[in-house]
Amino acid sequence: MTTDPLKAFFEAGEAPVVDQAFRAATMQRIAQRRLQLGLARAALAGLVVFVALLLLRPILVILVLNLPASFGQAVLMLAATGLLALAGYYLATRTVPLPAWVQRLL
């Protein structure tokens, strides 16, 4: 006598109960891994920017010291405007995750 596996499955009764503790632990491990990867990415990006600025520092110092005062002020204003535009772009497109208290203000 052979038994039908599908029939045995449906006769077994209720579906297994979801283990909430297991799900919570798994979600916590996933969140921790994502946090670690995000922090590693941010640290690496910060290190790259730091090294680039460190290598470019002698050139930038020479350029800034040799500029006339009015031109230096114009460059400073352009840089500030560019940073403000970049910050506005990131806020408008929401590509940077903001803290909850900042999102409530916007």
N, C-alpha and C positions, 0 to 999 in steps of 0.2 A: 504494500500500500504506500503510495507516494503522496506527500503532502504538498499542497500548493503554497509557495512562499508568500505570495501576495495575499492569499486568503488568511494565512497565519498572521501576517502583519496586521490586517484589519481586525482580526478577532482578538488581538493582544489587548485591546482596551485603549486607554487614554494615552495621549502623547506624553513623552517624558517631560518632567518639570524643568523649567529653566533654572539653572544654578546662578542666582544673582551674585553671590560672593565670587564665583569664578569669573563672571563677566566683569565685575568691578575691578578685580585684581588684574585681569588682562587689559582692561582699558587704562588702568593706572600705569602698567608697564609700557604700554604704547605711548601714553602721554609723556612719561619720563624719557623715553627714547627720543621722541620728537623734540623735547626740550633740550636734551643733550646735543642733538644734531644742530638745532638752531643756535645754541650758544657756541658750539664749535665753529659754525659758519660765520657768526658775528665776530668771534675772536680772530679768526683767520682774515676776514675782511679788514678789521681794524689794524691788524699787524701789517698787512700789505699796504694800507694807506700810510701808516706810520713810517714804514721803511721807504716808501716812495717820497714822502715829504722830507725825510732825513737825507735821502740822496739828492733831492732837488734843492735843499736849503742853501748851499753856497751860491747857486745860480740865482735863486730868488732874492737873496740878500743883496747881491750885486745889482740886480735889476731894480730893486726897490730903492737902494741908496743912490743910484745914478739918475733916478727919475726926478724931474722938477716937482715941486710941491703941488702945483695945480693938477698935474697929470696923475700924481699919486692919489690925490683925492678923487679924481674921476674914476680911476681903477677901483678904488675902494667902494665907491658908490655903485659901480657896475657889478662888482662881486656881491655886494649886499643885495642888490636887486635880483641878481641871478639866484642867490640862495633863497630869497623870499619867493621867487617864482617857482623854484623847485619844491619848496615846502608846500606852496599852494597847490601845485600839481599833485603831489602825493596825498594831500588832504582831500582834494576833489575826487581823485580816482580811488581813494581808500586802498591803495596798494600797501600801505604801511599799517600794520595792526596797532590801533591806538588803545590805551587803557580805557576801561569802562567809564571812568569819571570824565575823561576828555570827550568820549563819544556822546555822553549826555549833554555836554555843553554845546555840541555842534548841531 
